[in-house]
Amino acid sequence: MNDEQIMDAEANAFAMELLMPADWLRADIAKLGGMDIEDDAKLNRLAKKYRVSPQVMAFRIGELRQ
């Protein structure tokens, strides 16, 4: 990775944590009884709550599982 790619990755990580804090999102996922990113209803519900697209929410949930 070059410096610009590193800065982009860091900026994206910061934005994800700012918009969808890991602790809050994990708590909301637990309230829903767990999360399968194939469950469109739950995914859309969380995306709407955090005001992000379902695609961004699915990405964030995937990140938290790593």
PQR file of N, CA, C, O and H, with PARSE charges and radii, in Angstrom:
ATOM      1  N   MET A   1       0.841  -1.195   0.000 -0.4000 1.5000
ATOM      2  CA  MET A   1       0.000   0.000   0.000 -0.0000 2.0000
ATOM      3  C   MET A   1       0.878   1.248   0.000  0.5500 1.7000
ATOM      4  O   MET A   1       1.909   1.312   0.670 -0.5500 1.4000
ATOM      5  N   ASN A   2       0.439   2.223  -0.765 -0.4000 1.5000
ATOM      6  CA  ASN A   2       1.166   3.484  -0.735 -0.0000 2.0000
ATOM      7  C   ASN A   2       0.558   4.392   0.344  0.5500 1.7000
ATOM      8  O   ASN A   2      -0.448   4.041   0.961 -0.5500 1.4000
ATOM      9  H   ASN A   2      -0.398   2.171  -1.309  0.4000 1.0000
ATOM     10  N   ASP A   3       1.165   5.539   0.561 -0.4000 1.5000
ATOM     11  CA  ASP A   3       0.717   6.441   1.627 -0.0000 2.0000
ATOM     12  C   ASP A   3      -0.733   6.884   1.441  0.5500 1.7000
ATOM     13  O   ASP A   3      -1.481   6.984   2.413 -0.5500 1.4000
ATOM     14  H   ASP A   3       1.982   5.824   0.060  0.4000 1.0000
ATOM     15  N   GLU A   4      -1.126   7.148   0.208 -0.4000 1.5000
ATOM     16  CA  GLU A   4      -2.501   7.595  -0.051 -0.0000 2.0000
ATOM     17  C   GLU A   4      -3.504   6.495   0.273  0.5500 1.7000
ATOM     18  O   GLU A   4      -4.563   6.772   0.837 -0.5500 1.4000
ATOM     19  H   GLU A   4      -0.518   7.067  -0.582  0.4000 1.0000
ATOM     20  N   GLN A   5      -3.191   5.275  -0.069 -0.4000 1.5000
ATOM     21  CA  GLN A   5      -4.075   4.150   0.232 -0.0000 2.0000
ATOM     22  C   GLN A   5      -4.190   3.932   1.737  0.5500 1.7000
ATOM     23  O   GLN A   5      -5.265   3.626   2.251 -0.5500 1.4000
ATOM     24  H   GLN A   5      -2.331   5.050  -0.526  0.4000 1.0000
ATOM     25  N   ILE A   6      -3.079   4.092   2.428 -0.4000 1.5000
ATOM     26  CA  ILE A   6      -3.083   3.944   3.888 -0.0000 2.0000
ATOM     27  C   ILE A   6      -3.959   5.025   4.520  0.5500 1.7000
ATOM     28  O   ILE A   6      -4.753   4.745   5.417 -0.5500 1.4000
ATOM     29  H   ILE A   6      -2.206   4.341   2.010  0.4000 1.0000
ATOM     30  N   MET A   7      -3.806   6.258   4.047 -0.4000 1.5000
ATOM     31  CA  MET A   7      -4.616   7.354   4.585 -0.0000 2.0000
ATOM     32  C   MET A   7      -6.099   7.138   4.287  0.5500 1.7000
ATOM     33  O   MET A   7      -6.940   7.423   5.139 -0.5500 1.4000
ATOM     34  H   MET A   7      -3.161   6.485   3.318  0.4000 1.0000
ATOM     35  N   ASP A   8      -6.437   6.642   3.100 -0.4000 1.5000
ATOM     36  CA  ASP A   8      -7.830   6.341   2.759 -0.0000 2.0000
ATOM     37  C   ASP A   8      -8.390   5.261   3.673  0.5500 1.7000
ATOM     38  O   ASP A   8      -9.515   5.383   4.160 -0.5500 1.4000
ATOM     39  H   ASP A   8      -5.753   6.410   2.408  0.4000 1.0000
ATOM     40  N   ALA A   9      -7.623   4.212   3.909 -0.4000 1.5000
ATOM     41  CA  ALA A   9      -8.065   3.122   4.780 -0.0000 2.0000
ATOM     42  C   ALA A   9      -8.288   3.624   6.207  0.5500 1.7000
ATOM     43  O   ALA A   9      -9.268   3.252   6.852 -0.5500 1.4000
ATOM     44  H   ALA A   9      -6.710   4.113   3.513  0.4000 1.0000
ATOM     45  N   GLU A  10      -7.386   4.462   6.696 -0.4000 1.5000
ATOM     46  CA  GLU A  10      -7.539   5.020   8.048 -0.0000 2.0000
ATOM     47  C   GLU A  10      -8.759   5.934   8.126  0.5500 1.7000
ATOM     48  O   GLU A  10      -9.490   5.909   9.116 -0.5500 1.4000
ATOM     49  H   GLU A  10      -6.589   4.765   6.172  0.4000 1.0000
ATOM     50  N   ALA A  11      -8.982   6.739   7.091 -0.4000 1.5000
ATOM     51  CA  ALA A  11     -10.144   7.628   7.072 -0.0000 2.0000
ATOM     52  C   ALA A  11     -11.438   6.825   7.039  0.5500 1.7000
ATOM     53  O   ALA A  11     -12.405   7.178   7.715 -0.5500 1.4000
ATOM     54  H   ALA A  11      -8.387   6.759   6.287  0.4000 1.0000
ATOM     55  N   ASN A  12     -11.463   5.755   6.263 -0.4000 1.5000
ATOM     56  CA  ASN A  12     -12.654   4.902   6.202 -0.0000 2.0000
ATOM     57  C   ASN A  12     -12.920   4.228   7.540  0.5500 1.7000
ATOM     58  O   ASN A  12     -14.069   4.151   7.976 -0.5500 1.4000
ATOM     59  H   ASN A  12     -10.678   5.468   5.714  0.4000 1.0000
ATOM     60  N   ALA A  13     -11.885   3.745   8.186 -0.4000 1.5000
ATOM     61  CA  ALA A  13     -12.042   3.109   9.502 -0.0000 2.0000
ATOM     62  C   ALA A  13     -12.572   4.110  10.522  0.5500 1.7000
ATOM     63  O   ALA A  13     -13.442   3.778  11.327 -0.5500 1.4000
ATOM     64  H   ALA A  13     -10.952   3.807   7.831  0.4000 1.0000
ATOM     65  N   PHE A  14     -12.053   5.329  10.489 -0.4000 1.5000
ATOM     66  CA  PHE A  14     -12.521   6.372  11.402 -0.0000 2.0000
ATOM     67  C   PHE A  14     -13.993   6.679  11.150  0.5500 1.7000
ATOM     68  O   PHE A  14     -14.776   6.792  12.094 -0.5500 1.4000
ATOM     69  H   PHE A  14     -11.346   5.599   9.835  0.4000 1.0000
ATOM     70  N   ALA A  15     -14.371   6.815   9.879 -0.4000 1.5000
ATOM     71  CA  ALA A  15     -15.760   7.129   9.535 -0.0000 2.0000
ATOM     72  C   ALA A  15     -16.704   6.011   9.972  0.5500 1.7000
ATOM     73  O   ALA A  15     -17.794   6.275  10.478 -0.5500 1.4000
ATOM     74  H   ALA A  15     -13.735   6.724   9.113  0.4000 1.0000
ATOM     75  N   MET A  16     -16.283   4.770   9.775 -0.4000 1.5000
ATOM     76  CA  MET A  16     -17.123   3.636  10.188 -0.0000 2.0000
ATOM     77  C   MET A  16     -17.362   3.654  11.696  0.5500 1.7000
ATOM     78  O   MET A  16     -18.484   3.442  12.157 -0.5500 1.4000
ATOM     79  H   MET A  16     -15.397   4.556   9.363  0.4000 1.0000
ATOM     80  N   GLU A  17     -16.307   3.908  12.452 -0.4000 1.5000
ATOM     81  CA  GLU A  17     -16.447   3.925  13.909 -0.0000 2.0000
ATOM     82  C   GLU A  17     -17.271   5.126  14.361  0.5500 1.7000
ATOM     83  O   GLU A  17     -18.026   5.031  15.329 -0.5500 1.4000
ATOM     84  H   GLU A  17     -15.396   4.080  12.078  0.4000 1.0000
ATOM     85  N   LEU A  18     -17.133   6.240  13.678 -0.4000 1.5000
ATOM     86  CA  LEU A  18     -17.890   7.442  14.018 -0.0000 2.0000
ATOM     87  C   LEU A  18     -19.384   7.241  13.749  0.5500 1.7000
ATOM     88  O   LEU A  18     -20.220   7.577  14.587 -0.5500 1.4000
ATOM     89  H   LEU A  18     -16.520   6.318  12.892  0.4000 1.0000
ATOM     90  N   LEU A  19     -19.714   6.694  12.580 -0.4000 1.5000
ATOM     91  CA  LEU A  19     -21.111   6.520  12.189 -0.0000 2.0000
ATOM     92  C   LEU A  19     -21.775   5.316  12.845  0.5500 1.7000
ATOM     93  O   LEU A  19     -22.966   5.341  13.154 -0.5500 1.4000
ATOM     94  H   LEU A  19     -19.034   6.422  11.898  0.4000 1.0000
ATOM     95  N   MET A  20     -20.988   4.261  13.055 -0.4000 1.5000
ATOM     96  CA  MET A  20     -21.523   3.000  13.578 -0.0000 2.0000
ATOM     97  C   MET A  20     -20.587   2.459  14.645  0.5500 1.7000
ATOM     98  O   MET A  20     -19.866   1.492  14.399 -0.5500 1.4000
ATOM     99  H   MET A  20     -20.020   4.241  12.804  0.4000 1.0000
ATOM    100  N   PRO A  21     -20.585   3.071  15.837 -0.5600 1.5000
ATOM    101  CA  PRO A  21     -19.672   2.611  16.890  0.2800 2.0000
ATOM    102  C   PRO A  21     -19.845   1.116  17.169  0.5500 1.7000
ATOM    103  O   PRO A  21     -20.966   0.625  17.306 -0.5500 1.4000
ATOM    104  N   ALA A  22     -18.746   0.416  17.248 -0.4000 1.5000
ATOM    105  CA  ALA A  22     -18.769  -1.035  17.402 -0.0000 2.0000
ATOM    106  C   ALA A  22     -19.605  -1.481  18.600  0.5500 1.7000
ATOM    107  O   ALA A  22     -20.406  -2.409  18.483 -0.5500 1.4000
ATOM    108  H   ALA A  22     -17.835   0.814  17.136  0.4000 1.0000
ATOM    109  N   ASP A  23     -19.427  -0.833  19.746 -0.4000 1.5000
ATOM    110  CA  ASP A  23     -20.175  -1.244  20.939 -0.0000 2.0000
ATOM    111  C   ASP A  23     -21.678  -1.063  20.756  0.5500 1.7000
ATOM    112  O   ASP A  23     -22.465  -1.931  21.133 -0.5500 1.4000
ATOM    113  H   ASP A  23     -18.776  -0.079  19.841  0.4000 1.0000
ATOM    114  N   TRP A  24     -22.067   0.062  20.178 -0.4000 1.5000
ATOM    115  CA  TRP A  24     -23.497   0.329  19.958 -0.0000 2.0000
ATOM    116  C   TRP A  24     -24.080  -0.667  18.961  0.5500 1.7000
ATOM    117  O   TRP A  24     -25.163  -1.214  19.168 -0.5500 1.4000
ATOM    118  H   TRP A  24     -21.427   0.767  19.871  0.4000 1.0000
ATOM    119  N   LEU A  25     -23.346  -0.889  17.882 -0.4000 1.5000
ATOM    120  CA  LEU A  25     -23.846  -1.790  16.842 -0.0000 2.0000
ATOM    121  C   LEU A  25     -23.953  -3.217  17.363  0.5500 1.7000
ATOM    122  O   LEU A  25     -24.932  -3.908  17.080 -0.5500 1.4000
ATOM    123  H   LEU A  25     -22.466  -0.445  17.714  0.4000 1.0000
ATOM    124  N   ARG A  26     -22.961  -3.662  18.117 -0.4000 1.5000
ATOM    125  CA  ARG A  26     -23.040  -5.015  18.698 -0.0000 2.0000
ATOM    126  C   ARG A  26     -24.253  -5.134  19.631  0.5500 1.7000
ATOM    127  O   ARG A  26     -24.941  -6.155  19.625 -0.5500 1.4000
ATOM    128  H   ARG A  26     -22.165  -3.101  18.346  0.4000 1.0000
ATOM    129  N   ALA A  27     -24.510  -4.106  20.419 -0.4000 1.5000
ATOM    130  CA  ALA A  27     -25.668  -4.124  21.320 -0.0000 2.0000
ATOM    131  C   ALA A  27     -26.967  -4.185  20.516  0.5500 1.7000
ATOM    132  O   ALA A  27     -27.880  -4.930  20.872 -0.5500 1.4000
ATOM    133  H   ALA A  27     -23.951  -3.277  20.424  0.4000 1.0000
ATOM    134  N   ASP A  28     -27.055  -3.415  19.447 -0.4000 1.5000
ATOM    135  CA  ASP A  28     -28.261  -3.433  18.619 -0.0000 2.0000
ATOM    136  C   ASP A  28     -28.440  -4.779  17.928  0.5500 1.7000
ATOM    137  O   ASP A  28     -29.564  -5.262  17.792 -0.5500 1.4000
ATOM    138  H   ASP A  28     -26.314  -2.810  19.157  0.4000 1.0000
ATOM    139  N   ILE A  29     -27.349  -5.382  17.494 -0.4000 1.5000
ATOM    140  CA  ILE A  29     -27.420  -6.704  16.870 -0.0000 2.0000
ATOM    141  C   ILE A  29     -27.911  -7.729  17.894  0.5500 1.7000
ATOM    142  O   ILE A  29     -28.731  -8.587  17.571 -0.5500 1.4000
ATOM    143  H   ILE A  29     -26.436  -4.989  17.604  0.4000 1.0000
ATOM    144  N   ALA A  30     -27.414  -7.640  19.117 -0.4000 1.5000
ATOM    145  CA  ALA A  30     -27.855  -8.555  20.177 -0.0000 2.0000
ATOM    146  C   ALA A  30     -29.349  -8.387  20.450  0.5500 1.7000
ATOM    147  O   ALA A  30     -30.052  -9.374  20.667 -0.5500 1.4000
ATOM    148  H   ALA A  30     -26.748  -6.943  19.380  0.4000 1.0000
ATOM    149  N   LYS A  31     -29.838  -7.144  20.443 -0.4000 1.5000
ATOM    150  CA  LYS A  31     -31.270  -6.882  20.657 -0.0000 2.0000
ATOM    151  C   LYS A  31     -32.127  -7.515  19.569  0.5500 1.7000
ATOM    152  O   LYS A  31     -33.278  -7.881  19.808 -0.5500 1.4000
ATOM    153  H   LYS A  31     -29.266  -6.342  20.267  0.4000 1.0000
ATOM    154  N   LEU A  32     -31.558  -7.641  18.371 -0.4000 1.5000
ATOM    155  CA  LEU A  32     -32.278  -8.257  17.259 -0.0000 2.0000
ATOM    156  C   LEU A  32     -32.163  -9.780  17.278  0.5500 1.7000
ATOM    157  O   LEU A  32     -32.712 -10.457  16.409 -0.5500 1.4000
ATOM    158  H   LEU A  32     -30.623  -7.343  18.176  0.4000 1.0000
ATOM    159  N   GLY A  33     -31.457 -10.313  18.258 -0.4000 1.5000
ATOM    160  CA  GLY A  33     -31.306 -11.755  18.368 -0.0000 2.0000
ATOM    161  C   GLY A  33     -30.220 -12.314  17.475  0.5500 1.7000
ATOM    162  O   GLY A  33     -30.273 -13.471  17.058 -0.5500 1.4000
ATOM    163  H   GLY A  33     -31.011  -9.763  18.964  0.4000 1.0000
ATOM    164  N   GLY A  34     -29.234 -11.480  17.185 -0.4000 1.5000
ATOM    165  CA  GLY A  34     -28.134 -11.909  16.314 -0.0000 2.0000
ATOM    166  C   GLY A  34     -28.338 -11.340  14.918  0.5500 1.7000
ATOM    167  O   GLY A  34     -29.350 -10.705  14.621 -0.5500 1.4000
ATOM    168  H   GLY A  34     -29.191 -10.540  17.524  0.4000 1.0000
ATOM    169  N   MET A  35     -27.353 -11.586  14.082 -0.4000 1.5000
ATOM    170  CA  MET A  35     -27.404 -10.972  12.759 -0.0000 2.0000
ATOM    171  C   MET A  35     -26.859 -11.903  11.706  0.5500 1.7000
ATOM    172  O   MET A  35     -25.775 -12.470  11.847 -0.5500 1.4000
ATOM    173  H   MET A  35     -26.531 -12.102  14.324  0.4000 1.0000
ATOM    174  N   ASP A  36     -27.626 -12.047  10.655 -0.4000 1.5000
ATOM    175  CA  ASP A  36     -27.190 -12.721   9.436 -0.0000 2.0000
ATOM    176  C   ASP A  36     -27.303 -11.668   8.345  0.5500 1.7000
ATOM    177  O   ASP A  36     -28.395 -11.155   8.105 -0.5500 1.4000
ATOM    178  H   ASP A  36     -28.506 -11.586  10.541  0.4000 1.0000
ATOM    179  N   ILE A  37     -26.214 -11.337   7.684 -0.4000 1.5000
ATOM    180  CA  ILE A  37     -26.274 -10.253   6.704 -0.0000 2.0000
ATOM    181  C   ILE A  37     -27.157 -10.602   5.517  0.5500 1.7000
ATOM    182  O   ILE A  37     -27.405  -9.755   4.658 -0.5500 1.4000
ATOM    183  H   ILE A  37     -25.327 -11.754   7.880  0.4000 1.0000
ATOM    184  N   GLU A  38     -27.631 -11.830   5.461 -0.4000 1.5000
ATOM    185  CA  GLU A  38     -28.595 -12.221   4.433 -0.0000 2.0000
ATOM    186  C   GLU A  38     -30.019 -11.854   4.846  0.5500 1.7000
ATOM    187  O   GLU A  38     -30.936 -11.926   4.028 -0.5500 1.4000
ATOM    188  H   GLU A  38     -27.430 -12.517   6.158  0.4000 1.0000
ATOM    189  N   ASP A  39     -30.214 -11.464   6.095 -0.4000 1.5000
ATOM    190  CA  ASP A  39     -31.534 -11.072   6.593 -0.0000 2.0000
ATOM    191  C   ASP A  39     -31.771  -9.598   6.242  0.5500 1.7000
ATOM    192  O   ASP A  39     -31.370  -8.697   6.979 -0.5500 1.4000
ATOM    193  H   ASP A  39     -29.469 -11.405   6.760  0.4000 1.0000
ATOM    194  N   ASP A  40     -32.422  -9.379   5.113 -0.4000 1.5000
ATOM    195  CA  ASP A  40     -32.617  -8.016   4.618 -0.0000 2.0000
ATOM    196  C   ASP A  40     -33.408  -7.138   5.578  0.5500 1.7000
ATOM    197  O   ASP A  40     -33.126  -5.945   5.692 -0.5500 1.4000
ATOM    198  H   ASP A  40     -32.747 -10.111   4.515  0.4000 1.0000
ATOM    199  N   ALA A  41     -34.383  -7.699   6.263 -0.4000 1.5000
ATOM    200  CA  ALA A  41     -35.205  -6.902   7.171 -0.0000 2.0000
ATOM    201  C   ALA A  41     -34.356  -6.324   8.306  0.5500 1.7000
ATOM    202  O   ALA A  41     -34.442  -5.133   8.607 -0.5500 1.4000
ATOM    203  H   ALA A  41     -34.612  -8.668   6.170  0.4000 1.0000
ATOM    204  N   LYS A  42     -33.549  -7.163   8.926 -0.4000 1.5000
ATOM    205  CA  LYS A  42     -32.692  -6.696  10.018 -0.0000 2.0000
ATOM    206  C   LYS A  42     -31.625  -5.737   9.509  0.5500 1.7000
ATOM    207  O   LYS A  42     -31.338  -4.720  10.140 -0.5500 1.4000
ATOM    208  H   LYS A  42     -33.479  -8.130   8.682  0.4000 1.0000
ATOM    209  N   LEU A  43     -31.049  -6.066   8.376 -0.4000 1.5000
ATOM    210  CA  LEU A  43     -30.007  -5.232   7.792 -0.0000 2.0000
ATOM    211  C   LEU A  43     -30.562  -3.841   7.466  0.5500 1.7000
ATOM    212  O   LEU A  43     -29.929  -2.829   7.768 -0.5500 1.4000
ATOM    213  H   LEU A  43     -31.282  -6.892   7.863  0.4000 1.0000
ATOM    214  N   ASN A  44     -31.731  -3.800   6.855 -0.4000 1.5000
ATOM    215  CA  ASN A  44     -32.352  -2.520   6.525 -0.0000 2.0000
ATOM    216  C   ASN A  44     -32.738  -1.727   7.771  0.5500 1.7000
ATOM    217  O   ASN A  44     -32.624  -0.502   7.802 -0.5500 1.4000
ATOM    218  H   ASN A  44     -32.245  -4.622   6.610  0.4000 1.0000
ATOM    219  N   ARG A  45     -33.189  -2.434   8.782 -0.4000 1.5000
ATOM    220  CA  ARG A  45     -33.560  -1.776  10.040 -0.0000 2.0000
ATOM    221  C   ARG A  45     -32.345  -1.088  10.673  0.5500 1.7000
ATOM    222  O   ARG A  45     -32.424   0.066  11.093 -0.5500 1.4000
ATOM    223  H   ARG A  45     -33.282  -3.430   8.757  0.4000 1.0000
ATOM    224  N   LEU A  46     -31.229  -1.806  10.735 -0.4000 1.5000
ATOM    225  CA  LEU A  46     -30.005  -1.225  11.292 -0.0000 2.0000
ATOM    226  C   LEU A  46     -29.475  -0.096  10.415  0.5500 1.7000
ATOM    227  O   LEU A  46     -29.036   0.936  10.922 -0.5500 1.4000
ATOM    228  H   LEU A  46     -31.165  -2.744  10.394  0.4000 1.0000
ATOM    229  N   ALA A  47     -29.516  -0.292   9.107 -0.4000 1.5000
ATOM    230  CA  ALA A  47     -29.041   0.747   8.185 -0.0000 2.0000
ATOM    231  C   ALA A  47     -29.850   2.030   8.368  0.5500 1.7000
ATOM    232  O   ALA A  47     -29.292   3.127   8.388 -0.5500 1.4000
ATOM    233  H   ALA A  47     -29.872  -1.131   8.695  0.4000 1.0000
ATOM    234  N   LYS A  48     -31.137   1.887   8.499 -0.4000 1.5000
ATOM    235  CA  LYS A  48     -32.001   3.061   8.690 -0.0000 2.0000
ATOM    236  C   LYS A  48     -31.680   3.747  10.017  0.5500 1.7000
ATOM    237  O   LYS A  48     -31.588   4.973  10.080 -0.5500 1.4000
ATOM    238  H   LYS A  48     -31.590   0.996   8.483  0.4000 1.0000
ATOM    239  N   LYS A  49     -31.510   2.957  11.073 -0.4000 1.5000
ATOM    240  CA  LYS A  49     -31.213   3.531  12.388 -0.0000 2.0000
ATOM    241  C   LYS A  49     -29.919   4.337  12.357  0.5500 1.7000
ATOM    242  O   LYS A  49     -29.849   5.425  12.929 -0.5500 1.4000
ATOM    243  H   LYS A  49     -31.585   1.961  11.022  0.4000 1.0000
ATOM    244  N   TYR A  50     -28.897   3.805  11.691 -0.4000 1.5000
ATOM    245  CA  TYR A  50     -27.590   4.462  11.661 -0.0000 2.0000
ATOM    246  C   TYR A  50     -27.427   5.411  10.460  0.5500 1.7000
ATOM    247  O   TYR A  50     -26.382   6.037  10.281 -0.5500 1.4000
ATOM    248  H   TYR A  50     -28.954   2.921  11.227  0.4000 1.0000
ATOM    249  N   ARG A  51     -28.484   5.497   9.652 -0.4000 1.5000
ATOM    250  CA  ARG A  51     -28.507   6.402   8.495 -0.0000 2.0000
ATOM    251  C   ARG A  51     -27.374   6.136   7.513  0.5500 1.7000
ATOM    252  O   ARG A  51     -26.680   7.049   7.065 -0.5500 1.4000
ATOM    253  H   ARG A  51     -29.332   4.989   9.798  0.4000 1.0000
ATOM    254  N   VAL A  52     -27.212   4.859   7.195 -0.4000 1.5000
ATOM    255  CA  VAL A  52     -26.238   4.439   6.186 -0.0000 2.0000
ATOM    256  C   VAL A  52     -26.954   3.498   5.221  0.5500 1.7000
ATOM    257  O   VAL A  52     -28.073   3.062   5.487 -0.5500 1.4000
ATOM    258  H   VAL A  52     -27.775   4.118   7.559  0.4000 1.0000
ATOM    259  N   SER A  53     -26.316   3.192   4.118 -0.4000 1.5000
ATOM    260  CA  SER A  53     -26.913   2.260   3.163 -0.0000 2.0000
ATOM    261  C   SER A  53     -26.806   0.828   3.704  0.5500 1.7000
ATOM    262  O   SER A  53     -25.939   0.528   4.525 -0.5500 1.4000
ATOM    263  H   SER A  53     -25.406   3.547   3.901  0.4000 1.0000
ATOM    264  N   PRO A  54     -27.693  -0.042   3.234 -0.5600 1.5000
ATOM    265  CA  PRO A  54     -27.585  -1.455   3.644  0.2800 2.0000
ATOM    266  C   PRO A  54     -26.234  -2.067   3.265  0.5500 1.7000
ATOM    267  O   PRO A  54     -25.722  -2.932   3.976 -0.5500 1.4000
ATOM    268  N   GLN A  55     -25.663  -1.623   2.152 -0.4000 1.5000
ATOM    269  CA  GLN A  55     -24.367  -2.152   1.732 -0.0000 2.0000
ATOM    270  C   GLN A  55     -23.266  -1.761   2.727  0.5500 1.7000
ATOM    271  O   GLN A  55     -22.410  -2.576   3.069 -0.5500 1.4000
ATOM    272  H   GLN A  55     -26.079  -0.921   1.574  0.4000 1.0000
ATOM    273  N   VAL A  56     -23.301  -0.512   3.180 -0.4000 1.5000
ATOM    274  CA  VAL A  56     -22.316  -0.052   4.163 -0.0000 2.0000
ATOM    275  C   VAL A  56     -22.513  -0.791   5.484  0.5500 1.7000
ATOM    276  O   VAL A  56     -21.543  -1.170   6.139 -0.5500 1.4000
ATOM    277  H   VAL A  56     -23.997   0.150   2.901  0.4000 1.0000
ATOM    278  N   MET A  57     -23.773  -0.993   5.871 -0.4000 1.5000
ATOM    279  CA  MET A  57     -24.049  -1.723   7.113 -0.0000 2.0000
ATOM    280  C   MET A  57     -23.539  -3.156   7.013  0.5500 1.7000
ATOM    281  O   MET A  57     -22.936  -3.662   7.958 -0.5500 1.4000
ATOM    282  H   MET A  57     -24.561  -0.685   5.338  0.4000 1.0000
ATOM    283  N   ALA A  58     -23.772  -3.812   5.886 -0.4000 1.5000
ATOM    284  CA  ALA A  58     -23.289  -5.185   5.712 -0.0000 2.0000
ATOM    285  C   ALA A  58     -21.771  -5.228   5.797  0.5500 1.7000
ATOM    286  O   ALA A  58     -21.212  -6.143   6.401 -0.5500 1.4000
ATOM    287  H   ALA A  58     -24.262  -3.400   5.118  0.4000 1.0000
ATOM    288  N   PHE A  59     -21.108  -4.263   5.206 -0.4000 1.5000
ATOM    289  CA  PHE A  59     -19.649  -4.200   5.271 -0.0000 2.0000
ATOM    290  C   PHE A  59     -19.191  -4.051   6.714  0.5500 1.7000
ATOM    291  O   PHE A  59     -18.271  -4.743   7.150 -0.5500 1.4000
ATOM    292  H   PHE A  59     -21.563  -3.520   4.715  0.4000 1.0000
ATOM    293  N   ARG A  60     -19.834  -3.141   7.465 -0.4000 1.5000
ATOM    294  CA  ARG A  60     -19.451  -2.889   8.867 -0.0000 2.0000
ATOM    295  C   ARG A  60     -19.649  -4.144   9.713  0.5500 1.7000
ATOM    296  O   ARG A  60     -18.792  -4.494  10.524 -0.5500 1.4000
ATOM    297  H   ARG A  60     -20.581  -2.578   7.111  0.4000 1.0000
ATOM    298  N   ILE A  61     -20.766  -4.807   9.523 -0.4000 1.5000
ATOM    299  CA  ILE A  61     -21.033  -6.034  10.284 -0.0000 2.0000
ATOM    300  C   ILE A  61     -19.967  -7.083   9.951  0.5500 1.7000
ATOM    301  O   ILE A  61     -19.478  -7.783  10.838 -0.5500 1.4000
ATOM    302  H   ILE A  61     -21.463  -4.522   8.864  0.4000 1.0000
ATOM    303  N   GLY A  62     -19.618  -7.182   8.688 -0.4000 1.5000
ATOM    304  CA  GLY A  62     -18.548  -8.100   8.292 -0.0000 2.0000
ATOM    305  C   GLY A  62     -17.240  -7.769   8.956  0.5500 1.7000
ATOM    306  O   GLY A  62     -16.506  -8.661   9.380 -0.5500 1.4000
ATOM    307  H   GLY A  62     -20.015  -6.613   7.967  0.4000 1.0000
ATOM    308  N   GLU A  63     -16.940  -6.478   9.050 -0.4000 1.5000
ATOM    309  CA  GLU A  63     -15.713  -6.029   9.726 -0.0000 2.0000
ATOM    310  C   GLU A  63     -15.712  -6.432  11.191  0.5500 1.7000
ATOM    311  O   GLU A  63     -14.689  -6.869  11.718 -0.5500 1.4000
ATOM    312  H   GLU A  63     -17.536  -5.753   8.706  0.4000 1.0000
ATOM    313  N   LEU A  64     -16.847  -6.287  11.846 -0.4000 1.5000
ATOM    314  CA  LEU A  64     -16.928  -6.603  13.274 -0.0000 2.0000
ATOM    315  C   LEU A  64     -16.773  -8.090  13.535  0.5500 1.7000
ATOM    316  O   LEU A  64     -16.380  -8.483  14.634 -0.5500 1.4000
ATOM    317  H   LEU A  64     -17.678  -5.932  11.417  0.4000 1.0000
ATOM    318  N   ARG A  65     -17.065  -8.906  12.572 -0.4000 1.5000
ATOM    319  CA  ARG A  65     -16.946 -10.350  12.742 -0.0000 2.0000
ATOM    320  C   ARG A  65     -15.510 -10.842  12.608  0.5500 1.7000
ATOM    321  O   ARG A  65     -15.212 -11.982  12.965 -0.5500 1.4000
ATOM    322  H   ARG A  65     -17.384  -8.588  11.680  0.4000 1.0000
ATOM    323  N   GLN A  66     -14.624 -10.002  12.102 -0.4000 1.5000
ATOM    324  CA  GLN A  66     -13.237 -10.422  11.898 -0.0000 2.0000
ATOM    325  C   GLN A  66     -12.467 -10.426  13.179  0.5500 1.7000
ATOM    326  O   GLN A  66     -11.281 -10.756  13.186 -0.5500 1.4000
ATOM    327  H   GLN A  66     -14.866  -9.076  11.812  0.4000 1.0000
TER
END
